[in-house]
Amino acid sequence: MVKDMQEVLKKAEVLIEALPYIQQFNRKIIVVKYGGSAMSNEELQKNVIKDVTLLKLVGFKPIIVHGGGKEISRWVGKVGKEARFVNGLRVTDEETMEIAEMVLGKVNKSLVSMVQELGVKAVGISGKDGGLLTVEKKYAGGEDIGFVGDITEVNPKVLYDLLEKDFLPIVAPIGLDSRFQTYNINADDAACAIARAVGADKLVFLTDIEGLYRDVEDKSSFISRLSASQADELIAGGYIGGGMLPKLANCTSAVRNGVNRVHILDGRIPHCLLLEIFTHEGVGTAIIADEEGKE
């Protein structure tokens, strides 16, 4: 009986620890960029959706922006094509664009179903809907990579309308240019642009890494919190490479453009979102504005 009571009290402590965070973020917008292994593993997928649903039910206003990279590559392979990337960006010809839009639509609606199964109303849209994302053609180091878009404008009205009516928006990263041509968009870019446009309090990246390290080989060099300027120094010092480079640049841009805090989390850790937001220690890397870092 005593042991059972200790377990119960432990649960109560966890809830009490979460209380100030719930109060602080009540009615605040949080944008969750969802991708990586957390998307391809069914159990992790369900955990992420449970986390986001819980955030919604305790008063947050979450928006999910998802990718579909691995699934797109799988379908590209099915039609006998080879996925090609330049500087981390998918080379997207007309056929690949069709496949990408089809796959992202499929992923989008499966996420909608999972959220609604947990009792929260969700609406899946793409950047085409309501003129949400307007793009222009993106080049990778001067190279033409096809129908890949650079976001030039975000019209968040459709998102505000959905949030106001108590829906959870789930966004696929596809946009239109000024001639209404369809373009694929890097999901990190889409999440950042949307977070800035809606003045999100938090932007969360679910990735396949634990967070940032000063030295990837040295686990003791983990960075749990850094300012935008410190992040710039890491980039300039050559500490950050590969796919993390554009992601971190996106993070610093977001905190300098009105997003209060950006989190890089390991989506492979069950319930990483809740651990980061509702506990004192957190589990990933938080990037904050320079002014906050001076406090």
C-alpha positions as a printed NumPy array, in Angstrom:
array([[  0.   ,   0.   ,   0.   ],
       [  2.806,   2.44 ,   0.979],
       [  4.647,   1.688,  -2.294],
       [  1.458,   2.331,  -4.256],
       [  0.982,   5.633,  -2.413],
       [  4.55 ,   6.696,  -3.3  ],
       [  3.824,   5.978,  -6.961],
       [  0.637,   8.04 ,  -6.774],
       [  2.456,  10.937,  -5.048],
       [  5.172,  10.815,  -7.705],
       [  2.503,  11.259, -10.382],
       [  1.062,  14.204,  -8.427],
       [  4.518,  15.828,  -8.268],
       [  4.873,  15.524, -12.045],
       [  1.516,  17.22 , -12.556],
       [  2.389,  20.016, -10.104],
       [  5.738,  20.564, -11.863],
       [  3.836,  20.988, -15.131],
       [  1.36 ,  23.509, -13.695],
       [  3.404,  26.749, -14.116],
       [  4.209,  25.772, -17.713],
       [  0.555,  25.083, -18.454],
       [ -0.324,  28.526, -17.015],
       [  2.502,  30.241, -18.916],
       [  1.631,  28.795, -22.316],
       [ -2.135,  28.829, -22.093],
       [ -3.553,  30.099, -25.448],
       [ -0.032,  30.379, -26.921],
       [  0.75 ,  29.008, -30.391],
       [  3.289,  26.202, -30.725],
       [  4.468,  24.996, -34.151],
       [  5.713,  21.398, -34.253],
       [  7.828,  20.333, -37.236],
       [  7.31 ,  16.615, -37.447],
       [  9.667,  14.352, -39.394],
       [ 12.489,  11.828, -39.142],
       [ 12.229,   8.426, -37.461],
       [  9.352,   9.591, -35.265],
       [  7.309,   9.61 , -38.437],
       [  8.281,   6.238, -39.844],
       [  7.904,   4.273, -36.586],
       [  4.23 ,   3.668, -35.828],
       [  4.588,   3.619, -32.036],
       [  6.654,   6.827, -31.96 ],
       [  4.168,   8.398, -34.374],
       [  1.322,   7.673, -31.972],
       [  3.336,   9.07 , -29.042],
       [  4.   ,  12.353, -30.864],
       [  0.351,  12.723, -31.806],
       [ -0.669,  11.975, -28.202],
       [  1.755,  14.664, -26.991],
       [  0.443,  17.289, -29.421],
       [ -3.146,  16.365, -28.573],
       [ -2.396,  16.741, -24.856],
       [ -0.828,  20.163, -25.503],
       [ -4.056,  21.16 , -27.246],
       [ -6.246,  19.884, -24.428],
       [ -4.299,  21.795, -21.731],
       [ -4.653,  25.103, -23.563],
       [ -1.88 ,  25.36 , -26.156],
       [ -2.724,  26.147, -29.785],
       [ -0.575,  23.637, -31.697],
       [  0.069,  23.619, -35.45 ],
       [  1.79 ,  20.57 , -36.982],
       [  3.971,  21.009, -40.079],
       [  5.069,  17.621, -41.429],
       [  7.502,  16.307, -43.982],
       [  7.378,  13.009, -45.816],
       [ 10.912,  12.566, -47.115],
       [ 11.45 ,   8.849, -46.539],
       [  7.982,   7.98 , -47.796],
       [  8.435,  10.161, -50.9  ],
       [ 11.755,   8.437, -51.658],
       [ 10.055,   5.04 , -51.28 ],
       [  7.361,   5.945, -53.828],
       [  9.867,   7.541, -56.199],
       [ 11.731,   4.208, -56.098],
       [  8.488,   2.319, -56.835],
       [  8.142,   4.077, -60.195],
       [ 11.751,   3.203, -61.064],
       [ 13.261,   6.62 , -60.401],
       [ 16.221,   7.376, -58.169],
       [ 15.915,  10.025, -55.45 ],
       [ 18.575,  12.707, -55.956],
       [ 19.547,  15.452, -53.527],
       [ 21.647,  18.61 , -53.9  ],
       [ 22.709,  20.339, -50.667],
       [ 20.062,  18.328, -48.799],
       [ 17.273,  19.41 , -51.169],
       [ 15.346,  16.897, -53.241],
       [ 15.713,  17.369, -56.996],
       [ 12.064,  17.56 , -58.031],
       [ 11.062,  17.105, -61.671],
       [  7.405,  17.141, -62.756],
       [  6.818,  13.445, -62.045],
       [  8.544,  13.622, -58.651],
       [  6.418,  16.678, -57.786],
       [  3.269,  14.687, -58.514],
       [  4.489,  11.831, -56.32 ],
       [  5.507,  14.219, -53.511],
       [  2.094,  15.899, -53.483],
       [  0.308,  12.544, -53.483],
       [  2.455,  11.142, -50.643],
       [  2.271,  14.311, -48.532],
       [ -1.521,  14.306, -48.943],
       [ -1.643,  10.689, -47.769],
       [  0.608,  11.404, -44.752],
       [ -1.417,  14.53 , -43.948],
       [ -4.745,  12.728, -43.761],
       [ -3.318,   9.824, -41.755],
       [ -2.132,  12.355, -39.129],
       [ -5.596,  13.965, -39.146],
       [ -7.149,  10.544, -38.47 ],
       [ -4.75 ,   9.866, -35.566],
       [ -5.524,  13.202, -33.91 ],
       [ -9.273,  12.782, -34.32 ],
       [ -9.074,   9.274, -32.885],
       [ -7.852,  10.951, -29.671],
       [-10.887,  13.23 , -29.535],
       [ -9.45 ,  16.453, -30.983],
       [-10.742,  18.039, -34.193],
       [ -8.   ,  18.397, -36.822],
       [ -7.942,  19.836, -40.347],
       [ -5.27 ,  18.878, -42.862],
       [ -4.232,  21.506, -45.401],
       [ -1.294,  22.242, -47.67 ],
       [  0.421,  25.559, -48.297],
       [ -1.801,  25.888, -51.384],
       [ -4.943,  26.263, -49.275],
       [ -6.087,  29.822, -48.628],
       [ -2.874,  31.139, -50.173],
       [ -0.997,  30.017, -47.064],
       [  2.449,  29.638, -48.692],
       [  3.57 ,  31.594, -51.756],
       [  6.934,  30.594, -53.208],
       [  9.456,  31.324, -55.911],
       [ 11.81 ,  28.828, -57.528],
       [ 14.702,  27.832, -55.269],
       [ 18.206,  27.111, -56.559],
       [ 20.781,  24.964, -54.737],
       [ 24.152,  26.684, -55.06 ],
       [ 23.062,  28.066, -58.421],
       [ 21.863,  24.658, -59.638],
       [ 18.323,  24.21 , -60.997],
       [ 16.707,  21.505, -58.849],
       [ 13.251,  21.639, -60.397],
       [ 10.024,  22.334, -58.553],
       [ 11.504,  23.23 , -55.169],
       [ 10.143,  26.443, -53.669],
       [ 11.566,  29.231, -51.539],
       [  8.825,  30.827, -49.422],
       [  8.277,  34.497, -50.252],
       [  5.04 ,  35.087, -48.353],
       [  2.908,  33.473, -45.651],
       [ -0.771,  34.34 , -45.319],
       [ -1.707,  32.837, -41.939],
       [ -5.411,  33.789, -42.066],
       [ -6.521,  30.198, -42.729],
       [ -4.49 ,  29.036, -39.7  ],
       [ -5.929,  31.738, -37.433],
       [ -9.449,  30.835, -38.563],
       [ -8.873,  27.149, -37.795],
       [ -7.3  ,  27.866, -34.387],
       [-10.136,  30.226, -33.493],
       [-12.68 ,  27.507, -34.301],
       [-10.729,  25.091, -32.055],
       [ -9.249,  22.95 , -34.841],
       [ -5.702,  21.622, -34.854],
       [ -4.171,  22.541, -38.251],
       [ -1.862,  19.986, -39.895],
       [  0.134,  21.476, -42.77 ],
       [  1.804,  19.73 , -45.732],
       [  4.747,  21.744, -47.163],
       [  3.556,  22.471, -50.693],
       [  3.083,  25.957, -52.125],
       [  2.196,  27.905, -55.242],
       [  4.206,  30.52 , -57.105],
       [  2.752,  33.703, -58.639],
       [  1.691,  31.683, -61.72 ],
       [ -0.003,  29.031, -59.537],
       [  2.594,  26.379, -60.32 ],
       [  2.956,  23.772, -57.546],
       [  6.259,  23.522, -55.656],
       [  7.649,  21.202, -53.017],
       [  8.984,  23.042, -49.927],
       [ 11.549,  21.93 , -47.381],
       [  9.446,  21.159, -44.265],
       [ 11.922,  22.918, -41.923],
       [ 11.641,  26.087, -44.024],
       [  7.841,  25.839, -43.995],
       [  7.703,  25.351, -40.196],
       [  9.993,  28.359, -39.615],
       [  8.09 ,  30.645, -41.97 ],
       [  4.743,  29.655, -40.437],
       [  6.045,  30.065, -36.86 ],
       [  7.285,  33.576, -37.68 ],
       [  4.049,  34.539, -39.445],
       [  1.77 ,  33.459, -36.575],
       [  4.111,  34.793, -33.853],
       [  4.464,  31.338, -32.31 ],
       [  5.681,  31.201, -28.734],
       [  7.534,  27.976, -29.502],
       [  8.828,  26.184, -32.58 ],
       [  9.797,  22.556, -32.043],
       [ 11.857,  20.423, -34.434],
       [ 11.499,  16.662, -33.956],
       [ 14.721,  15.209, -35.382],
       [ 16.881,  12.082, -35.274],
       [ 19.507,  13.637, -32.979],
       [ 19.465,  14.342, -29.224],
       [ 20.148,  18.046, -29.749],
       [ 23.319,  20.071, -30.326],
       [ 26.851,  19.136, -29.298],
       [ 29.933,  21.344, -29.329],
       [ 31.758,  18.173, -30.37 ],
       [ 29.619,  15.353, -31.812],
       [ 32.176,  12.77 , -30.645],
       [ 32.036,  14.025, -27.032],
       [ 28.691,  13.335, -25.352],
       [ 29.637,  15.588, -22.416],
       [ 29.652,  18.602, -24.769],
       [ 25.846,  18.563, -25.093],
       [ 24.289,  22.034, -25.247],
       [ 20.913,  22.272, -23.538],
       [ 20.44 ,  26.008, -24.106],
       [ 22.109,  28.652, -26.258],
       [ 21.355,  32.104, -27.648],
       [ 20.975,  32.934, -31.34 ],
       [ 24.427,  34.616, -31.346],
       [ 26.036,  31.577, -29.701],
       [ 24.429,  29.424, -32.395],
       [ 25.955,  31.698, -35.064],
       [ 29.371,  31.253, -33.41 ],
       [ 28.981,  27.454, -33.537],
       [ 28.168,  27.641, -37.252],
       [ 31.054,  30.039, -37.972],
       [ 33.446,  27.849, -35.969],
       [ 32.627,  24.826, -38.135],
       [ 31.104,  22.858, -35.231],
       [ 27.844,  22.264, -37.093],
       [ 27.689,  20.373, -40.369],
       [ 25.484,  18.365, -42.693],
       [ 21.729,  18.614, -42.474],
       [ 21.96 ,  20.356, -39.101],
       [ 23.458,  23.491, -40.67 ],
       [ 20.33 ,  24.797, -42.485],
       [ 18.164,  23.647, -39.535],
       [ 20.186,  25.718, -37.048],
       [ 20.212,  28.718, -39.401],
       [ 16.406,  28.403, -39.542],
       [ 16.277,  28.314, -35.725],
       [ 18.29 ,  31.505, -35.272],
       [ 16.237,  33.257, -37.959],
       [ 13.03 ,  32.256, -36.136],
       [ 14.098,  33.601, -32.707],
       [ 15.262,  36.842, -34.344],
       [ 11.879,  37.218, -36.017],
       [  9.507,  36.986, -33.096],
       [  9.449,  33.289, -32.153],
       [ 10.113,  33.187, -28.423],
       [ 12.023,  29.895, -28.279],
       [ 13.063,  27.101, -30.64 ],
       [ 13.588,  23.515, -29.455],
       [ 15.548,  20.757, -31.189],
       [ 14.368,  17.4  , -29.828],
       [ 15.092,  13.749, -30.478],
       [ 11.804,  12.435, -31.83 ],
       [ 12.966,   8.88 , -31.061],
       [ 12.533,   9.556, -27.31 ],
       [  8.932,   8.702, -26.333],
       [  7.02 ,  11.825, -25.221],
       [ 10.047,  14.099, -25.771],
       [  7.68 ,  17.022, -26.41 ],
       [  6.081,  16.773, -22.984],
       [  9.432,  16.25 , -21.248],
       [ 10.89 ,  19.362, -22.891],
       [  7.935,  21.652, -22.295],
       [  6.596,  20.539, -18.922],
       [  9.741,  19.678, -16.918],
       [ 12.511,  21.865, -15.467],
       [ 15.386,  19.944, -17.063],
       [ 14.018,  19.341, -20.554],
       [ 15.576,  16.801, -22.923],
       [ 16.821,  18.688, -25.98 ],
       [ 18.478,  21.94 , -27.052],
       [ 16.616,  25.231, -26.658],
       [ 17.61 ,  28.25 , -28.756],
       [ 16.634,  31.569, -27.232],
       [ 16.848,  35.256, -28.13 ],
       [ 20.112,  37.05 , -27.273],
       [ 18.301,  39.358, -24.811],
       [ 16.933,  36.378, -22.846],
       [ 20.401,  34.84 , -22.703],
       [ 21.708,  37.943, -20.911],
       [ 19.217,  37.677, -18.06 ]])
